[in-house]
Amino acid sequence: MLGFSTGYWAVFVTVASEQFGTNIRGTATTTAPNFVRGAVVPITALFQALKGLLGTVGSAFAVGALTLGLAFLALRGIRETYGKDLDFLEQ
């Protein structure tokens, strides 16, 4: 599980960096994981708020379904970088 998680994080950072031009790629690469870490606070707050209504398992399921739904929605907006020249500048 540790290897899977580490590999996922490496792929996440790589994909995030490929979405931006070379002039801001380093900033985007270091900022994207910080957004993920920052999202822990509202996700945990939502879990705690729903725990009283749905119970622990129901709250975990609801929060998990919501976050996975948002992840798949965001995945639709990512541009394919295969065969693309990644040496470009953001305007």
VENVEN-V796426 format. One record per residue. N is the residue number from 1. RES is the residue in one letter. D_CENTER is the distance of its C-alpha to the mean C-alpha in Angstrom with 2 decimals. Layout:
<<N RES D_CENTER> <N RES D_CENTER>>
//
This chain:
<<1 M 18.42> <2 L 17.94> <3 G 18.10> <4 F 15.59> <5 S 13.00> <6 T 13.99> <7 G 13.94> <8 Y 10.47> <9 W 9.35> <10 A 11.88> <11 V 10.84> <12 F 7.22> <13 V 9.21> <14 T 11.87> <15 V 10.25> <16 A 8.91> <17 S 12.50> <18 E 14.20> <19 Q 13.29> <20 F 15.50> <21 G 19.18> <22 T 20.82> <23 N 21.93> <24 I 18.55> <25 R 16.54> <26 G 16.97> <27 T 15.89> <28 A 12.63> <29 T 12.02> <30 T 12.78> <31 T 11.20> <32 A 7.51> <33 P 7.57> <34 N 9.78> <35 F 7.72> <36 V 5.64> <37 R 9.28> <38 G 10.70> <39 A 9.04> <40 V 11.09> <41 V 14.20> <42 P 14.03> <43 I 12.74> <44 T 15.65> <45 A 17.97> <46 L 17.38> <47 F 18.08> <48 Q 21.19> <49 A 22.35> <50 L 22.23> <51 K 23.76> <52 G 27.16> <53 L 27.14> <54 L 25.60> <55 G 26.14> <56 T 23.78> <57 V 23.07> <58 G 22.85> <59 S 20.52> <60 A 18.17> <61 F 18.44> <62 A 17.91> <63 V 14.81> <64 G 13.37> <65 A 14.52> <66 L 13.13> <67 T 9.50> <68 L 9.93> <69 G 11.80> <70 L 9.35> <71 A 6.80> <72 F 10.07> <73 L 11.20> <74 A 8.55> <75 L 9.31> <76 R 12.86> <77 G 12.60> <78 I 11.66> <79 R 15.05> <80 E 16.58> <81 T 17.60> <82 Y 20.15> <83 G 23.50> <84 K 22.36> <85 D 23.76> <86 L 20.95> <87 D 23.58> <88 F 23.37> <89 L 23.34> <90 E 21.45> <91 Q 24.13>>
//
